[in-house]
């Protein structure tokens, strides 16, 4: 059965088949003569007038079959005094590349029509752009700041917005060289802290007496209908809560124990990855990507180096590609082991299942440590190759013997035991089956990615849809399930662990065959200068589709715009849809089944 | 207990009969109480379930089977600050999160300790220059132990926890601040406020003075 048929069977997928992006673009230009090509060198896509955006996007979705709005990005084009919003739209049925739409608007009064009413997946992304760039989205149902707080002054991702510790636009800072002088930023700041206030701003002191503001309204809504009276209560979960997987907060409105509304609140781990990334040189960003989804640092490295390699126009040698796939698939196992353990933790199987898979996770981390020097933050991949070759020995065993034992014995045994305990377990099934349902149609509309999307019956995996690295040469199945509940998300993750083991088994002989071959194309470079242009590169991370949007000028050593399409962040958009009608005890299970990591949600 | 070398015997002139010499030691009440008090506290430090970022993952690993924090009596992670002795600040402290952290700290009963885990909590780490990042939790809280690393390995965290135990060993009932009136380090830390930027209540006067300077400069 082909992937398309699978989708058709599972839900009411659109009947229109997508044509390749070039054809779709040509078609669009015929329908809308006003749209024009983006003629900057090495840029792709078309520029649409703001008032036509809705019509173009709807034609693209309804008639041309591009139904998956993957990424919405804001860009500050300060030289042209313009702001830009970039949309990457894919076709679930046909796979392949994106249709890229761009809207350019005046920097002084930036208003763009919102796509959220039609594509709910744009909800959080548009709020993020409003928060960081100050672009208003006309028609957005709930346009508030998302990562910063409401009172925050200014739009920090704009190029002319300066932080308290600002030194220079580009790293490495000239003020520190020659000599490598250490500057303590605290000593230069008049408050001795990383804070700055608008000129002449005077705190009155009164506004601080009510500090419950930041906790939202913990409110009771009176029921005015006749008959039995019940009150709705608004409850805050988080940001400090053992089951929110980090510093995440949900404002839940409950009718008795039933959820009637849910608003996720995030930004408690917003570490300004993109702002810092735009000042860093390209290579400096690699260790930062480790800290995005900190459970799967190798995969994050992979996505980023693939993006910059496109800008540099180089390719890694064969051995490096195979090692990359090995590392990325091991990361997938590590991540899913953790995700499954936490999911079961959340439904009450406290810690025991987690500890079962934990042993194998530690073995893989030991291998990472031997290869890259660090357990979690590997910082292992480089543009055009890898930082190091595989180590000679891991835990006093030759590396290949260690990997063979891991893949052929330890992991299958551990998984078999884990499955024997959990998969058929009545309690686990009772808690997971039928809870947190998300239909295939909704999953696509909400731009869900990864196991969340595939558990809803959409067989979409970037490794197959738009193959990168050597994935087109490997034999593996796209794990897909059709019920769209927590149990199916659990099963998809279990399946993916098996598929990853299968992939690694195919990779190991290649590693032996390429022993001793180079792992870098050319010499290792620290100050790379790129060809310039725009690139959007995506990989199938354990959590879903991870995309890097990078633009740079010709011969630049720093990116102009560096944006991350974070799967955890966008998957959370569907959280309210999945939770309404369920009991509050199911909420943590639904959140656990999305498998978020706050480093990536907030970036 | 008698054989415990950590309890120093009091030098005294009292003659001890030879037949019980090995089983008796003479001390005074403060020298006996302090080691017992500290011995029981150092081996039952209960940390709070409080993960901020990447470091939290290593903290969980430290608590799990391989590194086994139970060896130190620290495996009882409490989900409420009211029952915890130790706050492990495990990760990047952001401006949006810091009021919550201070509130949690204020809710912890004495004696309480703060362990700053990793580069971010120590001083902002790689994210220091970010507009939403607090450059070190010690700008707000008194920190007992700093653990370097990004993230620190479980071994490093355990080393930090052992250092904390050593610190506890050196405390004395006679001088610990939490039994004193207005003891240093026991006061409630004012919770910072999210205004146009993070506002530290203790700096209000400084902020007003700086604002005045700006307006005066404009007038001139």
Interface residues (C-beta under 8 A of the other chain):
Chain A: X147 X148 X149 X151 X152 X153 X156 X161 X163 X164 X165 X166 X167 X185 X186 X190 X191 X192 X193 X194 X195 X196 X197 X198 X199 X200 X201 X202 X203 X205 X207 X208 X211 X214 X239 X240 X241 X242 X246 X247 X267 X268 X269 X270 X271 X272 X273 X275 X276 X287 X288 X291 X294 X295 X354 X355 X358 X359 X362 X375 X376 X377 X598 X599
Chain B: X49 X50 X51 X52 X53 X54 X56 X57 X58 X61 X64 X65 X66 X79 X91 X92 X94 X95 X96 X97 X99 X100 X104 X124 X126 X127 X128 X129 X130 X131 X132 X133 X134 X135 X139 X150 X151 X153 X191 X193 X194 X195 X196 X197 X198 X199 X200 X201 X203 X204 X206 X207 X208 X210 X211 X212 X214 X215 X218
